């Protein structure tokens, strides 16, 4: 397994992994290579760490073990199975992404301690914090790789089920306005496999899926890869079945699970992708938008103001 560079000075003490500016982190590479070797309990531990890497960077092994109901030795073995010497080594790599100028980062969105905030306000502030973390963590190179795949594709198919369907619809509708052939895949008529007929190299499939991943989402991504199409996943952690079935992945972490996972980071990520694609296809957008407006008027799509 590749190793990150280290640095050590008299002031720094023990060597720490240097923050990686681009590409996959050491933890991401370890997940890609070794995740399938983890036991059920070990996967539970790693999934919890990846669901909130800031939590993972500070929680102790006993605290994590108690929180998810496994033994402390399971936590240690999980880290070792991924190729790290132990849990402290894994944590050092989780912290690496946060060692670059902390004082220059935006302050966490925390209310005044004296202020009694409502639950609703707390949830919205937490969503905003998740979006900020995503903006800091996402590699610009990863985003551009996805944009290149979409702009260069002959056609783009978008898929998302259950709670992720809304984000998939949002992405497909936006892409239809800026790309020559973008479509939303659906399961309503039971003909999803038929909609994949003719998929080939030069096409792109985007699957949107946040915990728990729908089985059909994985099947769609696997089929895309099998025929040479770009298989892109928008999901909440790199150990997700969707991420492991894709060849390109963008991560929008959903935070701690409540009644429903937070789709706010996913919606922000979809907006960011659409803006990037729109900029890349700028010369043809004006004409397409004019055509769209004419059709909306012809069909009376919107109520009068």
N, C-alpha and C positions, 0 to 999 in steps of 0.2 A: 504494500500500500504506500502511496506517496506520503511524504511528511512535509509539514509546513516548516518554514524557516523559523529559527528561534533567536532570541536576543537575550543577553544577560549582562548586567553591569553591577558594580558594587552597590549601587543604590536600588537597582531593580530586584535583587535577590534571585530566586530560582527563575530559570528561563521560562518565558511564556510564549505560546505560539503567536507569531506575528499575524496581524489582521490581514486577510486576503482581500485585495481591492477588487478583483474581478473573478468571474467564473464561479464554479462550485467550491464551497468550503470543504475542509477536510471531513467534517461531519456528513455533509451531503454525499461526498464520494463514498464514505463508509456505508451509508444507508443504501446507495445504489448497488454496492458490491456485496454486502453481507446481510441485508435485512431478511432475506428468505431463510437464513440459518437460525434466526432467533426463535426461541420457544414462545408459546402464547403469553406467558408471564413476562418474558423479556420484551416482547413487542409492546405489551401494555406500558411498560416503563419507558421505552423509547418514544412511543407515541405521545405520552404525557409530556415528556421533555420537549418534543418538537411542536406540540400544540402551543406552547408559550416558551420560547427559548430564553427569555429573560428570567422566567421562573426557574428554568432548568439550569441557568448559570449560577444561581444562588442557593437552591434547595440542597439540603444535605441528603446523603443516601438513606439514613434512617427515616427522615421526614418523608421522602418520596416513597419509600417502601410502605410506610404506614398509610399514606394517602391513597395508594392504589391497591393495598391489600396483598402485598407479596413480601417475601423475605428480603433482608438486606443483601444476602448473597446473590439473589436473583438480579439485583441492580448491578452488582459488581460483574457478574457473568455476562449481563447484557452489554456492558461497556467493552468487556474483553472480546466478546463475539464480534463486535464491530471493528476490532483491531486496535483498541486502545489498551493501555496497561491496566487501567482500572477506572472507577468512576471519577476520581479527581482529574485524571488525564482527559476524559471526555468533557468534563466541565471547563477545563482550560480552553479547549477548542470552542466550546459554546460561547465563552467570554470573549474570544478573540475578535468577534465581529463588533464588539462594543468598546474596544480599547482605544480606537481613534477618537480624535478630540472630543471627549465627553463634554467639556465645558462649552463647546460650540453647538451642541445639540439643543434642540428645543426643549424647554422644561416640560416635564410630564403634566398632563392636563388634570391637575388635582385641585379640588376646591379648597377654599380657606377652611382650616380645621374647625373654626368657630361657626361655620355655616352649616345649617341642617339642610341637606339636600334631599330631594325626593328620589325615589328609586328610578323613576323615568329619566331624571336628569343624569343620574349616575350611569345608567345604561348608555345614554347618548355620549357622555364624555368618554366612556370606555371604548365605544365604537370609534370615536375620533382618535383615541390613542392607538388603537389597532391599525388604523389607516396610516398614522404617522410612522409607526414601526415598519409597516410594509414599505413605505416610501424610502426609508433608510436602508432596509435590508435587501430590496430587489436590485439585482445587478442590471445596469443599463444595457450591458451586452446581451443579457438574457431577453430583455424586452425587445431589443432591436432584432434579435434572431427570430422571434415570433412575428414581428411586424414584417420582416423580409419574407418569411414563409407565406404570410397572408397576401401581401401585395403581389408576390410572384406566382401565386397559385392560379391554375386554370379555373377552378371553382373551389369554394369554401363551404363546408358543411359544418353546422354548429349543433351540438347536442347537449341537453341537460335535463335531468329527471327530478321529480319530487321538488324539494325546496330550491334546487338549483335551476329549475326550468325557467323561472323569471329572469335570471341573469343571462341564460342562454338566449331567450327571446330578445332581450335588450341588445345583446351583442349582434345577433342575426339581423335585427331591424336596422341597426346602425351600419353594419357592413353592407347591407343591400343598397344603401344610399351612396356608397363610395367605391364599391367593387362591382365588376360586371356580372358576377354570378355567385351569390351568397345565399344559402338556404338553411332553414331550420329543420332538423330531423325530428320526427314525432313518432310516438308509439300508439296513438289513439286507435288507429285502424288495424293494428297488429301487422303492419307491412314495413316495419323498420328495415329488415333485410333487403326488401325490394328497393328501398330508397338508396341503398348503398351500391346498387348495380352500376357498373361502369366506373366506379371509383378506381383511380390508378395513380401512378407516379405523376407528379405535377399538380395533384390536388392537395387540399389540406383539410383536416378535420380538427375542430376545436371542441373538446368535451369539458363542460363545467360541472364540477362535482365536489361538494364539501360534505364531510362526515354525515352519515355513513354513506359510503360510495355505492351507488346502484350498480348491480352486476352488469346490466346492459351497457352502461357507460364503459366498463372495462372491455366488453366484447367489441364495441364500436372502435375503440382505440387500437385494440389488437388487430382487428381487420384492416384498419388504415395502414398500420405498419407492415402487415403481411403483403399488401399490394404496392408498397413503396410510396404511399402518400405521407405527407407530414402529419404526425399525430401529436397534437398539442393539448396539454391538460392545464386547466386553471383549477387549483385545488388548495387545501389548507396545510399540507405538510408533505415532505418528500417521501415519507414512508407510505403515503396513501396508495391504495391499489391503482388509482388513476395515474398517479405520477410514475409508478413502476411500469405501467403499460404504455406510456407515452415516450416520445423521443425528445420532446421539449416541454418544459414545465415552468409555470409561473406560480409562485406561492402567495396566497392571501390568507393569513392566519385568522381563524375565527375566534380565538380567545377561549376562555372558560365556557363550557357548554351550559346554557340555561335551558329554558323551555325549547328554544330553537337556537342553532348557531347564528352568530352575527354574520349577515351577508353584506354589511356595509363595506368591508375591505374588498370583497369581490366586486361589488358595484363600482367602487372607485377604480379598481383594476380594469374593468371593462371600459369605463370612460377613458382611461389613459390609453388603452390599446386603440380605441376608436379615434382619438385625437391624433395619435401617431400615424395611423393608416391614412387618415384624412389629409394630413400634411404631405405624405408621400404621394398621394394621388391627386393633389391639388388642381392640376390643369383641367381635369375632366369633371370635377365636382359640381361646378356652377351649372353646367348644362343638365346634369342628372337631377340636381335639386329643382331646377325649373320644370323639368318633365314630371317630377314627383308632385310638385305643387299643382300642376295642371290636372293630373290624375286625381288628386285629393279633391280639387274643386269639382271636377266632372262627376265624381262619385258622391259628393256631399259628405265627405268623411268627417268633417269637424263642425261642431255647432257654431252658430254666428255669435260674435262677441256682443 
